[in-house]
Amino acid sequence: MSDRDTEAPELPNTWQEIQPDEIYQSLEGRRVSFSIKQINLGNLYDPIGKHLRAINKGRVPSKGNIGLVPSEEPDYDFKSKILGNGGDRRFHGKIVEGILHFSGKQTTH
């Protein structure tokens, strides 16, 4: 068993599997959590989990990639970026005590 296995469960593939304020581990090793508001937004606007895959993938360059990119919103560190259908929405997260927490902040462009 690796250290990664003992730290936190892997980030699920669907919003329905996520528990509010549970700490999960992304593929890049980042610890992430989600509020109930964020889970509800995910269920409503991201039914196939594209944003979850972006969050799970982690930090990427801003142009032409799916993943996490810096957020322009005050007090937020990263936002999920997806391409194609649903790509006009961004879910914003901020780092709180070393955990990237998605509180339910959403923007469109």
Buried (B, 14 or more C-beta within 10 A) or exposed (E): EEEEEEEBEEBBEEBEBBEEEBBBBBEEEBBBBBBEBBBBBBEEBBEEBBBBBBBBBBEBEEEEBBBBBEBEBEEBBBBBBBEEEEBEBBBBBBBEEEBBBBBBBBBEE
